Amino acid sequence: MSYLNLLFLSNVLADKIQNFLATDQLNTFLINAGFKIVSVILILVIMSIIRKLGKNMIKKAFAVNIERIQKVTGGTERRKETFESLALNIWRYAVNIVLILWLLSVFVSLDKLLVASSALVVVIGFAAKSMLDDITMGFFIIFEDLFSVGDFIEIDGNTGTVTEIGLRSVKIRVLTGEIVIIPNGNIGKVINHSVSNGQAVLDIGIAYEADLDKAISVLQKVASEAFNQYDDILQVPQVLGVQELADSAVVIRMIAEVSPLQQWHIQRELRRLIKLTFDRENIEIPYSKMMVYQKNEGSPSHE
């Protein structure tokens, strides 16, 4: 009995398929499917061209000599790069939203699409509080000039160069080369190393047996030579004096005002010069020592 039912159903299905193929329904179906496929391809091509044209126009709009408008707008090169990055980011969002809606309109009627879009906007408005926080913080970052594209900053332990500021996130390239993406709403304490002159701070240790006054005099000489040698040192470095009486060293502090982002380079160069000069002047730099006391001997031996 079940076999007969199955045979009957298969015959009915075969008749329906045969009727469908024999009528104009197949032609209509194929025409509609072909039209939709061609429409999707055209939409993708058109939006790709529009995206590229808009990107080129934005780049040309910002490709101006900032010195010509600086007096009027107070703009700087770093601010120009920031606004260019933001404009490109907004343009990408706009193009992608239009592309999605246009593709959906091929398969769904405009009335239904508008109703669905309205409902979707309401749902997103309730569910995407973090997104709104990111966008709000993004505008504060840009218009308060907390940092700009190209600045060397530190955010929550991530130190690197800002490569992009978008509506929702900031991208920085850290010293090891990776790109770190930080949502704008998560940005808390920011240290910007690019907006003002840097300060190279060195703590130099000398042995307790060394001549302290001679060491300070030698450091002052090194400071004068370094100022004449390096253009990034803006003022003659200052030897402030004894900073600390440590366990095995007398620590002397030296500071130097330098160009932005040059403090680490100048610190390394000053340390090199100080080491070479101390060697010439026989000023001992402390290092770990071990004293060994031998039995039946009154004085210790050094190793």
C-alpha positions in Angstrom: 0.0 0.0 0.0 2.8 2.4 0.8 4.5 1.6 -2.4 1.3 2.5 -4.4 1.1 5.8 -2.5 4.7 6.7 -3.3 4.1 5.8 -6.9 1.1 8.0 -7.0 2.8 11.0 -5.5 5.8 10.6 -7.8 3.4 10.6 -10.8 1.6 13.8 -9.5 5.0 15.5 -9.0 6.1 14.5 -12.5 2.9 15.9 -14.0 3.4 19.2 -12.2 7.0 19.5 -13.4 5.9 18.6 -16.9 3.2 21.2 -16.9 5.6 23.8 -15.5 8.1 23.1 -18.3 5.4 23.2 -20.9 4.0 26.6 -19.9 5.4 30.1 -19.9 6.2 29.9 -16.1 9.7 28.5 -16.8 10.4 31.3 -19.3 9.2 33.9 -16.8 11.2 32.4 -14.0 14.4 32.3 -16.1 13.8 35.9 -17.3 13.3 37.1 -13.8 16.4 35.2 -12.5 18.5 36.5 -15.3 17.3 40.1 -14.8 18.2 39.9 -11.1 21.6 38.4 -11.8 22.4 41.1 -14.3 21.1 43.8 -12.0 23.3 42.6 -9.1 26.3 42.6 -11.4 25.5 46.1 -12.7 25.0 47.4 -9.1 28.3 46.0 -8.0 30.1 47.5 -11.0 28.4 50.9 -10.6 29.1 51.1 -6.8 32.7 50.1 -7.3 33.2 52.9 -9.8 31.4 55.4 -7.5 33.5 54.2 -4.5 36.7 54.7 -6.4 35.7 58.1 -7.9 34.6 59.4 -4.4 37.9 58.2 -2.9 39.9 60.0 -5.6 37.9 63.2 -5.1 38.4 63.2 -1.4 42.1 62.7 -1.8 42.3 65.5 -4.4 40.3 67.8 -2.1 42.8 67.3 0.7 45.9 67.4 -1.5 46.4 71.1 -1.0 49.3 73.0 0.4 48.4 73.4 4.1 50.4 76.6 4.4 48.0 78.4 2.2 45.0 77.8 4.5 46.8 77.6 7.8 46.4 81.2 8.6 42.7 81.1 7.9 41.7 77.8 9.4 44.5 77.2 11.9 45.0 73.8 10.3 48.1 71.7 10.4 49.4 68.9 8.2 48.5 66.3 10.9 45.0 67.7 11.2 44.6 67.5 7.4 45.6 63.8 7.4 43.1 63.2 10.2 40.2 64.8 8.5 41.1 63.0 5.2 41.1 59.6 7.1 37.7 60.4 8.6 36.2 61.5 5.3 37.4 58.3 3.6 36.0 56.3 6.6 32.6 58.0 6.3 32.6 57.6 2.5 33.1 53.8 2.9 30.3 53.5 5.4 27.9 55.5 3.1 28.8 53.5 0.0 28.4 50.2 1.7 25.0 51.1 3.2 23.7 52.3 -0.2 25.1 49.1 -1.8 23.4 46.8 0.7 20.0 48.6 0.3 20.3 48.7 -3.5 21.0 44.9 -3.6 18.1 44.2 -1.3 15.8 46.2 -3.5 16.4 43.8 -6.4 14.9 40.9 -4.4 12.4 42.8 -2.1 9.9 45.5 -3.0 10.7 49.1 -2.0 7.7 49.3 0.4 8.7 46.2 2.3 12.3 47.3 2.2 11.5 50.7 3.8 9.4 49.0 6.5 12.1 46.5 7.2 14.8 49.3 7.3 12.7 51.3 9.7 12.3 48.3 12.0 16.1 47.6 11.7 17.0 51.1 12.6 14.9 50.9 15.8 16.5 47.6 16.8 20.0 48.9 16.1 19.2 52.0 18.1 18.4 49.9 21.2 21.1 47.3 20.7 24.0 49.3 19.5 24.8 51.7 22.4 28.4 50.8 22.2 28.4 51.8 18.6 27.0 55.2 19.4 29.5 55.6 22.2 32.3 54.8 19.7 31.0 57.3 17.1 30.5 60.1 19.8 34.0 59.6 21.2 35.4 59.6 17.6 34.1 63.1 17.0 35.5 64.3 20.4 38.9 62.9 19.5 39.0 64.7 16.2 37.5 68.1 17.0 39.3 68.4 20.4 42.5 67.4 18.6 43.5 64.8 21.2 45.6 63.1 18.6 45.9 62.9 14.8 47.0 60.6 12.1 50.8 60.3 12.2 51.0 61.0 16.0 53.1 58.8 18.2 50.8 57.9 21.1 50.2 55.5 24.0 46.8 54.1 24.7 46.2 51.5 27.5 49.7 50.2 27.2 49.7 50.2 23.4 52.4 52.5 22.0 52.7 53.3 18.3 51.9 55.6 15.4 48.3 56.4 14.5 47.5 55.2 11.0 43.7 55.8 10.9 41.0 57.5 12.9 37.5 56.2 12.0 34.0 56.7 13.2 34.2 53.6 15.4 37.9 52.8 16.0 41.5 54.0 16.0 44.3 52.0 14.4 47.8 52.3 15.6 50.9 50.6 14.4 53.0 49.5 17.4 56.7 49.3 17.5 56.8 45.6 16.5 54.8 46.3 13.3 51.3 45.0 14.2 48.2 47.1 13.8 46.2 47.4 17.0 42.5 48.4 16.6 41.0 50.1 19.6 37.3 51.0 19.7 36.8 54.7 20.3 34.6 54.1 23.3 37.3 52.1 25.1 39.9 54.9 24.8 40.8 56.2 28.3 44.1 57.7 29.2 46.1 58.9 26.1 49.7 60.0 26.1 50.6 62.0 22.9 54.4 62.2 22.3 54.0 64.3 19.1 52.5 67.6 20.2 55.3 69.1 22.2 59.1 68.9 22.6 60.4 65.8 24.3 62.5 65.5 27.4 65.5 63.1 27.4 66.1 62.0 31.0 69.2 60.0 31.9 70.2 58.6 35.3 73.9 57.9 35.2 75.4 55.8 38.0 79.0 56.1 39.1 80.9 54.1 41.7 81.1 55.4 45.3 84.9 55.4 44.9 84.7 57.8 41.9 85.4 61.5 42.2 81.8 63.0 42.2 82.8 66.5 41.3 85.0 65.3 38.5 82.1 63.1 37.2 79.7 66.1 37.2 82.2 68.3 35.4 82.7 65.6 32.7 79.0 65.2 32.3 78.7 69.0 31.7 81.4 68.8 29.1 79.5 65.9 27.4 76.3 68.0 27.5 78.0 70.9 25.7 79.6 68.6 23.0 76.3 66.8 22.4 74.4 70.1 22.0 76.9 71.2 19.3 76.7 67.8 17.6 73.0 67.0 17.5 70.4 69.4 16.0 67.6 67.6 17.8 68.9 68.8 21.1 67.2 72.2 21.5 69.1 73.4 24.6 72.3 72.5 26.3 71.5 69.5 28.5 71.4 70.2 32.2 73.3 68.1 34.8 70.9 68.4 37.8 73.2 66.7 40.3 72.9 63.7 42.6 69.5 62.0 42.1 69.9 59.0 44.4 72.4 57.3 46.7 71.7 53.7 45.5 73.0 50.5 47.0 76.0 50.3 44.7 76.1 53.6 42.8 75.8 57.4 43.1 73.1 58.3 40.5 73.5 61.6 38.7 70.6 63.0 36.6 70.9 64.7 33.3 68.0 66.1 31.2 67.8 67.5 27.7 65.0 69.2 25.8 64.7 67.7 22.3 62.6 67.8 19.2 59.3 65.7 19.4 59.8 61.9 19.3 63.6 62.3 19.5 64.1 61.7 23.2 64.8 58.0 22.8 67.4 58.5 20.1 69.1 61.3 22.1 69.1 59.2 25.2 70.9 56.4 23.4 73.5 58.8 21.9 74.1 60.5 25.2 74.7 57.2 27.0 77.2 56.2 24.3 79.1 59.5 24.6 79.1 59.3 28.4 80.4 55.7 28.4 83.3 56.7 26.0 84.1 59.8 28.0 84.1 58.0 31.4 86.5 55.4 30.0 88.9 58.1 28.9 88.6 60.0 32.2 88.9 56.8 34.3 85.6 57.3 36.0 84.3 54.0 37.1 80.8 52.9 36.3 79.5 50.5 39.0 79.0 46.8 38.2 78.3 43.7 40.2 81.2 42.6 42.4 81.7 39.6 44.6 84.0 39.6 47.6 85.4 36.3 48.7 86.8 35.9 52.3 89.5 33.2 52.7 90.0 31.5 56.0 93.1 32.5 58.1 93.6 35.7 56.1 92.9 39.2 57.4 92.1 41.0 54.3 89.4 40.0 51.7 90.3 39.2 48.1 88.2 40.6 45.2 86.9 38.7 42.2 
